[in-house]
Amino acid sequence: MQKRKFKLNIIDIVIFIIVICSVAIIAFRDTINEALTKPEIEKVRVTVSVYGSVNVERLADSKGTVVVYQPNTENDVTFEMNIVAVDIEENLYTAPNHVEITLECSGYKKFGRFYTESGERVYINTKCAFTYGEVIITGDAVSAEVLSN
């Protein structure tokens, strides 16, 4: 019996690389498509949880108001958002102390993150702030979602 020496030539290596790249493209086609295409602008809706009876009083009739929103209190980035819903947590024995505000602006979702139409990132699970009238109210950005037009 004769021993055969295993030889690789350049064509075998190229074919191997093409097969590996093809499998990777098929497996990650959604991510590649998202990276290469321009996102469609839709509505981004953010829910902010605010505590404090004074803040609840201020925000009770704020539906339809445009506020200046700061998505992360550690950054100076701000943009305008519209208050579309105010959900006050009622308490039978004391004054309400918790309110959830739903804010909305034009934007998109890319790689699981939310952005405004102009490209500013909308953070979730962080401390945020918004200016309502002349008062700065802080809260927690609880969730975000994209609404299709």
C-alpha positions in Angstrom: 0.0 0.0 0.0 1.3 3.4 -0.9 1.0 6.4 1.3 -0.6 9.4 -0.3 0.4 12.9 0.6 -2.5 15.3 1.2 -2.1 18.3 -1.1 -4.1 21.5 -1.2 -3.8 23.7 -4.2 -5.1 27.3 -4.6 -8.3 26.3 -6.3 -9.3 24.0 -3.3 -8.7 26.9 -0.9 -10.8 29.3 -3.0 -13.7 26.8 -3.2 -13.5 26.3 0.6 -13.6 30.0 1.2 -16.5 30.5 -1.2 -18.5 27.8 0.5 -17.9 29.2 4.0 -18.8 32.8 2.8 -22.0 31.5 1.2 -23.1 29.8 4.4 -22.3 32.9 6.4 -24.3 35.1 4.0 -27.3 32.8 4.2 -27.2 32.6 8.0 -26.8 36.3 8.5 -28.9 37.6 5.6 -31.3 39.6 7.8 -28.5 41.4 9.5 -26.6 42.1 6.3 -29.8 43.4 4.7 -30.5 45.7 7.7 -26.9 47.0 7.5 -27.0 47.8 3.8 -30.5 49.2 3.4 -31.8 52.6 4.5 -34.4 52.1 7.3 -38.0 53.0 6.8 -39.1 56.0 8.9 -42.0 55.0 11.2 -43.3 56.1 14.6 -41.2 55.3 17.7 -43.2 55.1 20.9 -41.4 55.3 24.3 -43.0 54.6 27.6 -41.6 56.6 30.6 -42.4 55.8 34.2 -42.5 58.9 36.5 -42.9 58.9 40.2 -44.0 61.7 42.6 -47.4 63.1 43.3 -46.3 66.6 42.2 -45.2 65.2 38.8 -48.5 63.3 38.5 -50.5 66.5 39.1 -48.4 68.3 36.5 -48.8 65.6 33.9 -52.4 64.7 34.4 -53.6 66.9 31.4 -50.5 66.8 29.3 -51.8 64.6 26.4 -51.0 66.1 23.1 -48.2 68.3 24.4 -44.8 68.5 22.7 -41.9 68.1 25.2 -38.2 68.3 24.8 -36.9 64.8 25.6 -33.5 63.9 26.9 -33.1 60.1 26.3 -30.2 59.6 28.7 -29.5 62.0 31.6 -25.8 61.4 31.2 -25.8 62.9 27.6 -26.8 66.4 26.4 -28.7 65.1 23.4 -32.3 66.3 23.2 -35.2 66.2 20.7 -38.9 66.9 20.6 -41.5 64.2 21.3 -45.3 64.3 21.5 -47.1 63.0 24.6 -49.8 60.6 23.2 -51.0 58.9 26.4 -51.0 59.5 30.1 -51.8 56.5 32.4 -52.1 57.5 36.1 -51.9 54.7 38.6 -54.9 55.3 40.8 -54.6 54.6 44.6 -57.7 54.2 46.7 -56.2 55.6 49.9 -53.6 58.2 48.9 -53.0 60.6 46.1 -51.6 59.0 42.9 -47.8 58.7 43.0 -47.0 57.0 39.7 -47.8 57.9 36.1 -46.7 56.3 32.8 -46.3 58.7 29.9 -46.2 57.5 26.3 -44.1 59.7 24.0 -43.9 59.4 20.2 -41.7 60.7 17.5 -40.6 59.8 13.9 -37.8 57.2 13.8 -36.7 53.7 13.1 -35.3 50.5 14.7 -32.0 49.2 13.6 -30.0 46.3 15.1 -32.5 46.2 18.0 -31.9 49.8 18.9 -34.3 52.7 18.4 -33.4 56.0 16.7 -35.1 59.3 15.8 -35.5 60.3 12.2 -32.4 62.5 12.5 -30.3 59.6 14.0 -30.3 60.3 17.7 -30.5 57.1 19.8 -33.5 56.5 22.0 -32.4 54.6 25.1 -34.5 52.3 27.1 -34.0 51.0 30.6 -32.2 54.2 31.6 -32.9 57.4 33.5 -34.3 60.0 31.1 -35.7 63.5 31.5 -38.1 65.8 29.6 -39.0 69.4 29.8 -42.7 70.0 30.4 -43.4 73.7 30.3 -40.5 75.1 32.3 -40.1 72.1 34.6 -37.7 69.3 34.0 -39.2 65.9 35.0 -37.0 62.8 35.3 -38.2 59.3 35.0 -37.3 55.8 33.7 -37.6 54.9 30.1 -39.4 51.5 30.5 -40.0 50.4 26.9 -39.9 51.4 23.3 -41.6 50.1 20.1 -41.9 50.9 16.5 -45.4 51.4 15.0 -45.8 50.6 11.4 -47.6 53.3 9.3 
